[in-house]
Amino acid sequence: MLAIVFALQKFHQYALGRHTKVITDHKSLQSIVKKPLDKVPRRLQGMLLQIQRYNIEVEYRPGKELVIADTMSRAFLPDTESSLEYNEANVIVRQCVKKETLDEIKSATAQDRTMQKLMSVIYSGWPDEKKQVSAEITPYFTHREELTAQDGLVYKGQRVVIPMSMRDDIKKRLHCSHLGMESCLRRARECVYWPRMNAEIKDYIGTCETCQAHGNRQQKETLMPHPTPDRPWERVGI
């Protein structure tokens, strides 16, 4: 991604206002540039902001099929206009977790050994293979491109990753109004994340005594088919 930003800024006068095809051997870039800004890792949001003014199309091509781009190495006209450098870009999005709750999660994250290991590998960089990751953070490997760490918290996109010690409390808060299964899951998916979250929330709601006591007790009767008539117009329904 950084190479794309550099190339577009380097050849700004050629790329701006024109359809530009970016050919890369990094396949995941195709999906990254198509995602909404708040759905990509925070470390990439600033880069995506810098290339939003360009009309680019990212095409994947295996490295062995790429050719050396010598055309762009030739002399070009200097850019006489002053350009604004983006040293830091912040994206403001709706935060559905209260500040007080975030402070609680931050405190629990600081005391959670697994979360500290996760933050460490986010800062230092993920290994290439899943087997190189310690067992505690293996469940996060699949989502490594979406995970970021900031201000003592770990995020998956815009969702806060919840440490083990607070998961029961979060499930209780999500279901405090005794909403239905889908409503609770939808609310959770907007704000929080941890491995196997959906299954744990379903189990929690399934064992809720209040929901069971006030649930629909009426049993559905088995459908009873009418006997098949022996001749036309023997039975008429009005």
C-alpha positions as CSV (number, residue, x, y, z in Angstrom):
1,M,0.0,0.0,0.0
2,L,2.8,2.4,0.8
3,A,4.3,1.8,-2.6
4,I,1.0,2.8,-4.2
5,V,0.8,6.0,-2.2
6,F,4.4,6.8,-3.1
7,A,3.9,6.1,-6.8
8,L,0.7,8.2,-7.1
9,Q,2.3,11.1,-5.3
10,K,5.5,10.9,-7.3
11,F,3.6,11.0,-10.6
12,H,0.8,13.1,-9.3
13,Q,0.5,15.3,-12.5
14,Y,0.1,12.1,-14.6
15,A,-2.3,10.2,-12.3
16,L,-4.7,13.0,-11.1
17,G,-7.9,13.2,-13.2
18,R,-7.1,10.0,-15.1
19,H,-8.1,6.4,-14.7
20,T,-5.0,4.6,-13.4
21,K,-4.5,0.9,-13.3
22,V,-2.3,-0.4,-10.5
23,I,-0.9,-3.9,-11.1
24,T,0.3,-5.6,-8.0
25,D,1.4,-9.1,-6.9
26,H,-0.1,-8.4,-3.4
27,K,-3.6,-9.9,-3.8
28,S,-5.2,-8.6,-0.6
29,L,-4.7,-5.0,-1.8
30,Q,-7.7,-5.6,-4.2
31,S,-10.1,-6.1,-1.3
32,I,-8.5,-3.4,1.0
33,V,-9.0,-0.5,-1.4
34,K,-12.7,-1.5,-1.9
35,K,-13.5,-1.5,1.8
36,P,-15.1,1.4,3.7
37,L,-12.5,3.6,5.4
38,D,-13.7,2.6,8.9
39,K,-13.4,-1.2,8.1
40,V,-9.6,-1.2,7.3
41,P,-6.8,-1.3,9.9
42,R,-6.0,2.0,11.3
43,R,-2.4,1.9,10.1
44,L,-3.8,1.8,6.5
45,Q,-6.6,4.5,6.9
46,G,-4.1,7.4,6.5
47,M,-2.7,5.9,3.3
48,L,-6.2,5.3,1.8
49,L,-7.1,8.9,2.6
50,Q,-4.1,10.1,0.6
51,I,-5.1,8.2,-2.5
52,Q,-8.9,8.9,-2.5
53,R,-8.5,11.8,-4.9
54,Y,-7.1,9.4,-7.6
55,N,-9.2,7.2,-9.8
56,I,-7.4,3.9,-9.5
57,E,-8.2,0.3,-10.3
58,V,-6.1,-2.4,-8.5
59,E,-5.4,-5.5,-10.5
60,Y,-3.7,-8.6,-9.1
61,R,-1.1,-10.3,-11.2
62,P,1.5,-13.0,-10.0
63,G,5.0,-11.6,-9.5
64,K,6.4,-13.8,-12.2
65,E,4.1,-12.1,-14.8
66,L,5.1,-8.6,-13.8
67,V,7.5,-6.6,-15.9
68,I,9.9,-3.9,-14.8
69,A,8.2,-0.5,-15.0
70,D,11.0,1.4,-16.7
71,T,8.6,4.0,-18.3
72,M,8.0,5.7,-15.0
73,S,11.8,5.9,-14.3
74,R,12.2,8.5,-17.1
75,A,12.4,12.3,-16.5
76,F,9.1,14.0,-15.8
77,L,8.0,17.6,-15.3
78,P,8.4,19.0,-11.8
79,D,5.3,19.7,-9.9
80,T,5.2,23.4,-9.4
81,E,2.2,23.5,-7.2
82,S,2.6,23.3,-3.4
83,S,1.5,19.9,-2.0
84,L,0.0,19.2,1.4
85,E,1.7,16.3,3.2
86,Y,-0.4,14.0,5.3
87,N,1.7,13.1,8.3
88,E,-1.2,11.8,10.3
89,A,-4.8,11.1,9.4
90,N,-7.6,10.5,11.9
91,V,-11.0,9.1,11.0
92,I,-13.9,10.0,13.3
93,V,-16.6,7.3,13.5
94,R,-19.5,6.6,15.7
95,Q,-18.3,5.0,18.9
96,C,-21.0,2.8,20.4
97,V,-19.0,1.9,23.6
98,K,-19.2,4.5,26.4
99,K,-16.1,6.1,27.7
100,E,-16.5,4.6,31.1
101,T,-16.8,1.1,29.6
102,L,-13.7,1.7,27.5
103,D,-11.8,2.6,30.6
104,E,-12.9,-0.6,32.2
105,I,-11.8,-2.6,29.1
106,K,-8.5,-0.8,29.0
107,S,-7.8,-1.7,32.6
108,A,-8.7,-5.3,32.1
109,T,-6.6,-5.4,28.9
110,A,-3.6,-4.2,30.8
111,Q,-4.0,-7.1,33.3
112,D,-4.7,-9.8,30.7
113,R,-1.7,-11.8,29.6
114,T,-3.2,-12.9,26.3
115,M,-4.2,-9.3,25.3
116,Q,-0.7,-8.1,26.1
117,K,0.8,-10.8,23.9
118,L,-1.7,-9.8,21.2
119,M,-0.7,-6.1,21.4
120,S,3.0,-7.0,21.3
121,V,2.6,-9.0,18.1
122,I,0.5,-6.3,16.5
123,Y,3.2,-3.7,17.2
124,S,6.1,-6.0,16.1
125,G,4.4,-7.6,13.2
126,W,2.7,-10.9,12.6
127,P,4.7,-14.0,11.4
128,D,3.9,-15.5,8.0
129,E,2.5,-18.8,9.3
130,K,-0.1,-19.6,11.9
131,K,2.1,-22.2,13.6
132,Q,4.6,-19.5,14.5
133,V,2.1,-17.8,16.7
134,S,1.7,-18.7,20.4
135,A,-1.4,-20.8,21.3
136,E,-3.1,-18.0,23.2
137,I,-3.4,-15.7,20.2
138,T,-3.8,-18.3,17.5
139,P,-7.6,-17.6,17.2
140,Y,-6.8,-14.0,16.2
141,F,-4.4,-15.0,13.4
142,T,-7.2,-15.1,10.7
143,H,-8.2,-11.5,11.5
144,R,-4.6,-10.2,11.8
145,E,-5.1,-7.6,9.0
146,E,-8.0,-6.0,10.8
147,L,-6.4,-5.9,14.3
148,T,-4.8,-2.7,15.6
149,A,-3.7,-1.5,19.0
150,Q,-4.2,2.1,20.2
151,D,-4.4,3.8,23.6
152,G,-4.2,0.6,25.5
153,L,-7.0,-1.1,23.6
154,V,-7.1,-3.6,20.8
155,Y,-9.5,-3.1,17.9
156,K,-10.9,-5.3,15.2
157,G,-11.8,-2.6,12.7
158,Q,-13.9,-0.3,14.8
159,R,-14.9,-3.0,17.3
160,V,-13.2,-3.3,20.7
161,V,-11.6,-6.6,21.5
162,I,-12.8,-7.8,24.9
163,P,-10.4,-9.5,27.3
164,M,-11.4,-12.8,29.0
165,S,-12.2,-11.3,32.4
166,M,-14.9,-8.9,31.0
167,R,-16.7,-11.2,28.5
168,D,-19.3,-12.4,31.0
169,D,-20.1,-8.8,32.0
170,I,-20.3,-7.7,28.4
171,K,-22.7,-10.6,27.6
172,K,-24.8,-9.5,30.6
173,R,-24.9,-5.9,29.4
174,L,-25.8,-6.9,25.8
175,H,-28.7,-9.0,27.1
176,C,-29.9,-6.7,29.9
177,S,-33.0,-5.7,28.0
178,H,-33.7,-9.4,27.2
179,L,-33.7,-8.7,23.5
180,G,-34.0,-11.6,21.0
181,M,-31.1,-13.6,19.8
182,E,-30.6,-11.8,16.5
183,S,-31.0,-8.3,18.2
184,C,-28.3,-9.1,20.7
185,L,-25.9,-10.5,18.1
186,R,-26.4,-7.5,15.9
187,R,-25.7,-5.2,18.7
188,A,-22.6,-7.1,19.7
189,R,-21.2,-7.2,16.1
190,E,-21.4,-3.4,15.9
191,C,-19.3,-2.8,19.0
192,V,-17.3,-5.7,20.4
193,Y,-15.4,-8.8,19.4
194,W,-13.7,-11.8,20.8
195,P,-13.1,-15.3,19.4
196,R,-16.3,-17.5,19.4
197,M,-18.4,-14.5,20.5
198,N,-21.5,-15.5,18.6
199,A,-21.6,-19.0,20.0
200,E,-21.1,-17.7,23.6
201,I,-23.8,-15.1,23.3
202,K,-26.2,-17.8,21.9
203,D,-25.4,-20.1,24.8
204,Y,-25.9,-17.2,27.3
205,I,-29.3,-16.3,25.9
206,G,-30.3,-19.9,25.7
207,T,-29.8,-20.3,29.5
208,C,-31.4,-17.0,30.5
209,E,-34.1,-17.9,33.1
210,T,-36.1,-14.7,32.5
211,C,-36.4,-15.4,28.8
212,Q,-37.4,-19.0,29.4
213,A,-40.0,-18.0,32.0
214,H,-41.6,-15.4,29.7
215,G,-41.0,-17.0,26.4
216,N,-43.7,-18.3,24.1
217,R,-45.2,-21.3,25.9
218,Q,-47.8,-22.1,23.3
219,Q,-46.9,-25.2,21.4
220,K,-47.6,-25.4,17.7
221,E,-50.1,-28.1,16.8
222,T,-49.2,-30.6,14.2
223,L,-50.8,-29.9,10.8
224,M,-53.6,-32.4,10.1
225,P,-54.3,-32.9,6.4
226,H,-57.8,-33.4,5.1
227,P,-58.7,-36.8,3.7
228,T,-58.3,-37.0,-0.1
229,P,-61.6,-36.8,-1.9
230,D,-62.7,-39.7,-4.0
231,R,-64.4,-37.7,-6.7
232,P,-64.6,-34.0,-8.0
233,W,-66.6,-31.6,-5.9
234,E,-66.9,-34.1,-3.0
235,R,-65.3,-31.5,-0.7
236,V,-65.5,-27.7,-1.2
237,G,-63.8,-25.1,1.0
238,I,-65.3,-21.6,1.3
